[in-house]
Amino acid sequence: MSENSRPSGVPEYGPHQVNPEWPPPPAHAPAAPAHRRQRGPAKLLVAVAIVAAAVGGTTAYGVQELTGGTSAGVTASSAAGTDVVPASLKGTVAGVAKAVSPSIVEIKAASSSGSATGSGVIVTEDGEVVTNNHVVAGASQIQVRTNDGKSYSARVVGTDSSKDLALIKLEDASGLKAATLGDSDGVRVGDQVVAIGSPEGLTGTVTSGIVSALDRDVTVSTDESQGQQQQRGGGWPFEFGGQEFNGDTGGSTTTYKAIQTDASLNPGNSGGALIDMNGDIIGINSAMYAPSGAESSTAGSVGLGFAIPVNTLKADLPDLRAGAGG
């Protein structure tokens, strides 16, 4: 934090304090009594708020998978703060919700095995949308609904099962509001966050909380058939803390470092955004923990959600755009 420049030899004083010895008293005046050097109050660092968009379509017991460099066209944040949230609403959940909700979509993916509901984040005005790989894995048809109620057909552009990320493209879309991708390396435990998504099909649901922990090891299956299992209502196999939930993750898995949050995430939030109080995306929501033994129809958030850091997404976007698969 830089200090304001001042003439050499002038003591530092707190905000709005006047140096009683500057300018110096006239030569004939008696010397002013010595004063101790004072320091102004330290500036408080505003906690970053994170908004999570949407968690996956169906839920079983245990830890639940939530379904339901950048390139041209992507709005990316390189500064500590942005102008995403209006100044009058800066630092409020209402401000984040108003600013970011138009950039969050609901995704319905269908296959021969069933259907799943998740969420996604618009990253370009012409309809590129990022979501979780497990939301669209094995899908033969994808329908997307935007915040204003418009519906679009979509196709998969690229997937990365090792990071549980996917990029889809809406057909004949234009003029959409792209989200601003922030910097997850700057996220700290205790930062405020916001989540926006479509839990249980309730489009545009907003929740809030804090960052509970960083660098949590989350393990998911990379087998496409597991996505079909999720669509049938069996939940997405998930491993955390050495335990498996929602079934066997199988022999093909991947582990990523996740942001943990207590912002409420429920089935249908997967692929949505975790957002800071500036309105910047800092994570893609991917998994939730539900009490052991909870049925898919009754399981809900207990304040243990996980999101893929947005810097992982930004590094992966070029490959997703190139049509990467697997």
N, C-alpha and C positions, 0 to 999 in steps of 0.2 A: 504494500500500500504506500503510494508516494506521498510525500509531504509537500505542502505549499512552499514555494521558495520565499525567502525573506532576506533582508539585508544582513550582511555578515555581522555577527556579534549581537543580533537581536534575539532575546530568549523566545522559546516556543510557548505559546499560551493556548488554552482550550478555546473552543468556538465562542465567538462573541465577547471574549475577554480583551481588555485594552491593556497594553503594556504601559504601566505608570511611568516608566523611565524612557519612553520614546515618543516624541523626540526628547533629547536630554534637556534638563532644566537649565535656566539661564545661569551664568557664572556666579551672579551675586546671590542666587537662591541657595538655601541650605540643602545639603544632600538629602535625597529621599531615603528612607529606611530600606535596608536590603529586603528583597522578597525571595522566597524559595521558588525554584523552577517548578512550574506546574505543567501537567500534561492533560490534554483534553481526553474525554472518554473515548475508549477504543470503539471503532466502528464495528457494528455487529454485521456478521455475514448472514444475509437473508437465506433461509433454508430453501433449497430447490424443491419445487413441488412436482410430482410425477403423476401423470395421468395414465391409467391403464384402460385400454379400450375394451376388449371383449374376450371372454373365456369360452372354451369349446362346447360343442353341442350336447353331448350326453355325458353323464357322470355316474361312476359306481362308487366303490368305497376306497379308503386310503388316499394316497396322493393322486389327484386327478389331472390328466392332461387337459388343457382348456382348448376346446374346439369351437365348435359351432359349426477407401476412397469413393465418393459420389460422382455421378456423371451428370451431363446436361439434363435439365428438366427437374432435377431433385432440389428441393429447397433445403439447404443445409445451414446450420448455425455454426459460425466459427467464433463468435464473440460470446462473452459470459452472459450477456443479456440480449434479448431480441425485442422486436415491437409486435410480436404475435398477439399479446393480450393488450387491449386498450389501456391507456395510462390510468383512466379513472377506475379501472377494475384490477389493476396490477396486484399480484400477490393473493388473489382470492380464487376460491374454487369456482364461483360463478363466472369470473372472468375467463378462466381456463376453459370451462365448459362451453361458453359462448364462442370463444375463438377457435377451438379445436374440433368440436363436434361435427362441423361440416366436412372434416377430413377423415372421419371414421365411417366405415361401411359394415353392413351385415352380409355375410356370405353363407349361401346354402349350396352344399356340394352333394350331388347324387351319384350313386353307382348301382350296380346290380345287387349289391349287398344291403343297400339302404341309403340313408341320408344323414348328413351331419350339418350342424349350424355353428358358425364361428364368426369372427370379425376380421377386419383388415384395415390398413392404413394407406390412404392415397398418397403417392409420392410424386406423381406428375399430373399436370392439368389434363392430359389426354388419356388418363385412365390406368396408369400403372398402379397396382395395389400390392402391398406386401402383407403376407399372412404367415401362419405356421404351415410347415409342410404337412403335418398330420391333419390339418383341416381339409386339404384338397387331395390327399393321397388316394390314388385309385379312382378319382372322380371322373365320370363320363360326361357330366353336365354341371355347370357352375352358374348360379344366379346371384347377382349382387344388387343390394338396395342401398342407395345413398341416403344421407341425412334428410334430404328434401323429398324423399318418397319415390324417387325415380328408380326404375329397375333396368338392369343391364345383363346381357349374357356375357360370360367371360371365358377365357382360355388360359391354360397354364403356359407361361413363358419359360420358366426355369425353376428348378427345385434344388435344395441342398439338405438332404436328410441328416447329414452330419451336424448341421446347425439348427435343424428343425425350422428352416425358412423356405418360403416359396414366393415367387413373383407371378401374379396373374395380370391379364390385360383386359379391360372392359372394351366391348365392341361399340364403335361409333360414339365414343365419349369425348367431350371437350368442355373446356371452361370449368373443370372441377377445381376445388381448393386443395392444393397440395400441403401436406403437413411440413413443419420445419423439423429437421432431424438435428438433435442437439449433440452433446458430448457426454457419453456415459462415464468417461474417465474422471469427470469432475463430480460425480455423484458421491454423496457421503451418507453414512448411517445417520438417521434422524431427519434427513431432508423430507419435506412435504411432497406428496405426489397425488395425482389424480388419475383415475381410470375411467375410460368411456367405452361402452360396448353394448352388446345385445344379449345379455344373459337370459336364457330361456325364451329367446325371441323378443324380449322387451327392448326394442331398438332405442338407442340413445341414452341408456342408463348411465348415470354418473356416480362414481364412488370416490372416496378420498382416504388418504392415510399417510403413512411415512415409509421411508426405506428402512426396513428392519435389519437387514444384513446384506453383505456383498460377497461375491465370489463363492456362492453356494454350488457345489457339484451336483448337477441334475443330469440323470441318465435316462435316455429314451431309446426306443427301438428304431432302427433304420429300415425295417422290413415293411414294404408297402402293404402287405396283408394285414398288418396291425392297424392300419388306418381303416380298412374294411371292418375289422373287429370293432373298432370304436363306433363306426357307423351303425352297426347292429345293436349298439347299446351296451357293449361290454366294457366301455371305458378305454382310455389309452394307457397301455402298459408304461409304467413309470417307476424309476428307482431313485431313492434318496436315502442317504444315511445308511447304506448297506442293506436296505429292505426294498422289496419289490411290491408294487401296488397295482391294482386293476389287472392282474394276470401276469404271466411270464413275459418278460421283455425279449426273450429269445437269445440266440447267440450273436445276433448282429445289433450292436448298440452304439450309441455315441454319448459322450458326456460334455456338457458345456458349463461355463461359469455363469450363474444366474444372479440377478438382483432379487432379493427377497423383500416383499412388501406386505403390510397388513391392510392395504386397500382391498375392499371386498371384491373378490373375483368368483364368478360362478359359471356353470356350464353355459357356453355361448360367448365367453369373453376371449377365448383363444385367438391369437393373431391380432388382437387389438393393441392399443398403445398405452404405455405408462408415460405420464407427462409431468414435467416439472412446472413450477409456478410461473415461469416465463412463457409457458405454452409450447415448449420444445419437447419433442419425443425423446425419451431417454431409454426406452425399452419396449420390446414386443412381448406381451403377455403370453405365457405358454403352458403353465401348469398351476394346479391348486391342490391343497391338501384337504381331505375331508375325513371325518372320524371313521375309524375302522368299523366296518359292518353296516355303514350307511348305504341304503339302496340308491340306485341312479336317479330315481324320481324324487328323493327327499334330501339327498346330499347337498350341502351348501357351504358357503365360505366360513372358515373359522379363523380367518386372518393370517393364513399362511399361503401366499401366492408367490409365483416366480416369473421373472421376465428375462428374455434374452437381451443383453446390453445392445443399445443402438449402434455402438461402434462396430460390433460384430456384423450387424446388418450392412452398414456403410461399406465395410471392406468386402462384403460378399456381393454387393449389387452388380458390379461389372460382370461377374460370372453368371449371375441369375439372368441378366439381360442377354447374355450370349447363348442362353438356352441350356444351361447346365442342368443335368439331371442326375439323381442318385443321392 
